[in-house]
Every structure is written in C-alpha cells, then in structure tokens.
Amino acid sequence: MGLYVVTGAAGFIGSKVADALLQQGHQVYGVDNLSPAYDVRMKQHRLAALLPQEDFSFLKADITDLAIIEHLIETVPQSDAVINLAAMAGVRASTSDPWSYLYTNTLGTLNLLEYVRRQQIPKFILASTSSLYGEDSEPPHSEEVSTDYPLAPYAASKKGAEAFAHSYHHLYGIDTTVLRYFTVYGPAGRPDMSMFRFCQWIAEERPLNITGDGEQTRGFTYVDDIAKGTLLALKPVGYDVFNLGGHEVISINGVIEMLEERLGKKAVRHYIPSHPADVHSNAADVSKARRVLGWEPQVGLEEGVDNLVAWYLANRSWAKDIITD
C-alpha cells in the first residue's frame, strides 16, 4: 500500500481525505498547525478520530515555515504523493488579513512543492477554490474560463499557488492535479461556513445574519464525495485542473428552510448588506471530473443535510459553543 502526506489533516476536507486513505490501507502522515483561524475545538474533534488509527502519524507543523522542508525530509519516509489541503480559507476574512492568506496559501504551497522536488515525489495535489471564477463567467463554471481577475485576496492567493504548481510541473516534471473545490458541507464542517453556522444558530435560537436578500445561490457537495474525488485525482494527469463540487444548486434561503424543517424551529432572519467580495451565483461544471477522473457524487442534498443535522444534535453539548461569529 502507499504512503501519503496530507496537509491540513485536522481540517474539514483534510481529515476526511486522511481517513479515506487509512480505510484503504495506506499510511498517512498528517500535517497541521492547528491554526486558530476558526475554533480549534472543531479541529481537535476531527483529529481525535484519526490519532488512534495505527497507520496515521501526526506532525504539528506550519507549512509557511521554510524549515518545514527539512522537517518533512527528516521525518517522513519516501511518499507516493503530497496532498496539500492546508489553507487559510474564507473570502471575506481575507480582506482584513491578506498577509495570512499569502503566507499559507501561496508561500506554503511553494514550500511543499520544493519538498516534493527535492524528494522526487511523483505526485502533488493542490486544493484550490471556486472563488477564482469571480464574476468573469456565468455559472456553471468550466475549468476553461478565465481566472485572471480574482475578487478577494483569498482567490488571489490560490491563483498564486496554482501558478507555482504549474511552474514546478514545467521545470521538474511533477505530476500535478489542481482541484477547485466548490461549496462543501457535512458533519464537523467549518464553523465559518453558512451550513454549519445556520444549523447552530437555528438550533440555539440565535439570529441569523444573512448577507444580501438570501436569494444568492451556491452549488453544494457533501464532504465524503469531495474526499472520494480527491483520491481519484491521484491518477497521473501531467498537469490538469478539475472542478469538484457545486453540482446541487440551492439558494441560501432554501438552505435555511431545509434546516428549519429538520430542526423543527423557525429561523430569526436578519438580512444585512452584501460584501463586495461575494458573488451572487456559484455553481460548477463537473463534466471534466466525471470524464477524466470517473468522479460521481453519491450523496444528495437531502441526505447530506440530514447527516449534518444529526451530527450537530449528537454533538450539541459542545458544538453549541463553537464560535461562529
């Protein structure tokens, strides 16, 4: 079986990818700095499910630190791939602290690419973002449209990471897959994302702050399907970019109604002005991922929201206190 380095292993997608690899019998070296970018209790919860597994090794380290290169060389046996899921995420937050996004998303990716080059690791996967598409094209967005005009530092930092990944592929022949994730949701999700926040706020009868009129739409995909797509992306492609996610489109108001029904409570809605970094619609053309990677999402929105609410209610004793503001 293989050995894989997964950065962001305590993150929402990273923990699922690490677990999926372990379930297939692989060894996983998980890297995470447990950044307080959002409530660390959520990261600790995810990590607690990985640590007891025999083939999982955890390295608390920061990919922005140049020393990470030598640290990984000295600590990790020769690996089959590096899956870089460590990131500073969030469009609006990036407008107040763009430096953290540059360091983690761009410089951190460069450090990992240099590690891959030095160790002659055959495969590199980079998690990128649908935010790159901005308002330059009409959804569903295809990988072929321009991403030259990012609307926020978050997207700009990921654009820089993609550029570095392509340059290392060109110079050193590193087989590289870039995955542009669209809106991902599910149990133990990021507490700064709408699905988790709305679930918590409705359950705890707190007011919901909704930007715009709530009629903006997003394409959602369940986290387990995203993890499966990420593993399928380990196949050799040379250098290629794929959309993952965003195949089930619903308005923000529609999401709130689904959560109200399952929680048996009505939301207290407060509509606030839109942020200039937000887009009105975001959905993915995933035909390329289906054709090349053989990726087919399995979990529908109804089932996925059921699972999210069930997880929240089962963990409510501590999840109700997770910081979401």
C-alpha positions, -999 to 999 in steps of 0.1 A, spaced: 0 0 0 10 36 -3 23 64 19 8 99 16 14 133 32 -18 151 38 -15 187 49 -44 203 67 -52 169 82 -73 184 110 -93 204 86 -128 197 73 -117 181 39 -82 171 50 -95 149 79 -119 131 55 -92 126 29 -68 112 55 -94 89 69 -104 76 34 -67 68 27 -64 50 60 -96 30 52 -79 18 20 -49 5 40 -25 33 33 -1 51 57 -8 88 62 14 115 76 -9 143 86 5 178 89 -14 206 106 -5 237 127 -40 237 144 -43 274 135 -69 294 154 -83 308 122 -115 292 134 -124 275 167 -97 249 173 -121 226 192 -135 216 158 -100 207 145 -93 187 177 -126 169 173 -116 157 138 -81 149 148 -93 128 177 -108 103 152 -75 100 133 -49 97 161 -59 62 173 -55 47 138 -23 27 136 -12 39 102 -17 76 110 12 98 121 6 134 131 31 162 127 22 196 142 39 219 118 33 251 98 37 249 60 46 286 59 78 280 78 108 273 54 120 247 80 91 225 70 110 213 40 139 198 60 115 187 88 95 166 63 126 152 46 140 141 80 107 127 94 86 112 66 97 81 46 96 83 9 59 91 0 38 84 -31 21 119 -31 17 151 -12 -20 162 -9 -19 199 1 -52 207 18 -38 232 43 -51 266 37 -64 299 50 -100 299 37 -128 324 36 -134 352 11 -145 380 35 -119 373 62 -91 376 36 -100 412 31 -90 421 66 -58 399 68 -45 393 33 -10 385 45 -20 353 63 -36 341 31 -5 349 11 18 331 35 -3 300 40 -18 295 5 10 307 -17 42 305 2 31 273 20 24 257 -14 58 268 -27 75 252 4 57 219 -3 65 220 -40 101 224 -31 99 194 -7 83 173 -35 110 184 -59 139 175 -35 124 142 -26 114 133 -62 78 126 -50 58 117 -81 25 133 -74 12 166 -60 -24 176 -54 -33 212 -47 -66 222 -32 -77 254 -49 -110 273 -49 -141 281 -69 -136 317 -57 -112 321 -86 -140 323 -111 -154 355 -96 -179 372 -119 -160 366 -151 -183 339 -164 -218 326 -160 -223 295 -138 -219 266 -141 -182 275 -143 -159 255 -166 -122 250 -159 -115 266 -192 -128 301 -184 -105 330 -172 -94 332 -136 -73 363 -141 -94 387 -121 -98 374 -85 -122 395 -64 -106 389 -30 -71 381 -15 -82 346 -8 -87 339 -45 -56 358 -54 -35 337 -30 -49 305 -46 -42 318 -81 -6 323 -70 -5 287 -56 -18 274 -89 9 294 -108 37 280 -87 23 244 -91 23 248 -129 59 262 -129 72 233 -108 54 209 -132 70 226 -162 105 227 -147 107 195 -128 81 172 -143 60 169 -111 26 153 -120 1 178 -106 -36 179 -101 -53 212 -91 -88 207 -75 -110 237 -74 -134 229 -46 -169 245 -46 -191 248 -15 -185 217 7 -207 208 36 -213 180 60 -208 168 96 -180 186 116 -178 213 89 -161 246 90 -179 268 115 -173 299 94 -193 284 65 -231 290 62 -243 255 66 -228 249 100 -235 284 112 -271 284 102 -276 249 118 -262 261 151 -280 294 151 -314 279 143 -309 251 168 -299 275 196 -325 301 186 -299 328 177 -305 354 150 -292 345 115 -272 372 97 -278 367 60 -259 388 35 -280 402 7 -316 390 2 -307 353 6 -316 345 -30 -280 342 -40 -273 306 -50 -245 281 -43 -237 247 -56 -232 223 -26 -214 189 -24 -211 166 5 -177 162 21 -174 124 16 -179 129 -21 -152 156 -22 -128 132 -4 -135 105 -29 -129 129 -58 -96 140 -42 -84 104 -40 -94 98 -77 -73 128 -85 -41 108 -75 -41 94 -110 -14 107 -134 -26 137 -154 6 156 -162 -8 190 -151 -46 195 -150 -73 214 -132 -107 200 -121 -138 214 -105 -150 193 -76 -184 200 -60 -210 226 -67 -233 202 -85 -265 208 -64 -276 244 -66 -299 260 -40 -304 295 -26 -293 305 8 -329 309 18 -336 274 6 -308 260 28 -323 278 58 -357 263 51 -342 228 49 -325 233 83 -357 248 98 -377 217 88 -352 192 103 -346 212 135 -383 219 140 -376 256 146 -380 288 127 -350 310 119 -348 346 132 -336 362 100 -316 394 98 -307 405 63 -275 426 60 -258 442 31 -237 420 7 -200 421 8 -182 433 -24 -161 401 -24 -192 379 -26 -206 366 -59 -243 361 -65 -242 326 -80 -216 299 -78 -220 265 -94 -197 241 -111 -195 223 -144 -181 190 -132 -183 171 -165 -145 171 -168 -141 154 -134 -167 128 -144 -150 121 -177 -113 121 -167 -114 111 -130 -146 90 -130 -160 111 -102 -197 108 -95 -212 123 -63 -233 99 -44 -248 119 -15 -278 141 -24 -285 174 -6 -315 160 14 -294 131 28 -264 153 34 -283 179 54 -299 151 74 -264 138 82 -252 173 92 -282 180 115 -279 145 131 -242 151 138 -249 185 153 -276 172 176 -254 143 187 -226 167 195 -247 196 206 -233 196 242 -201 212 229 -209 221 193 -234 248 205 -204 267 220 -183 266 188 -175 302 178 -193 310 146 -193 348 146 
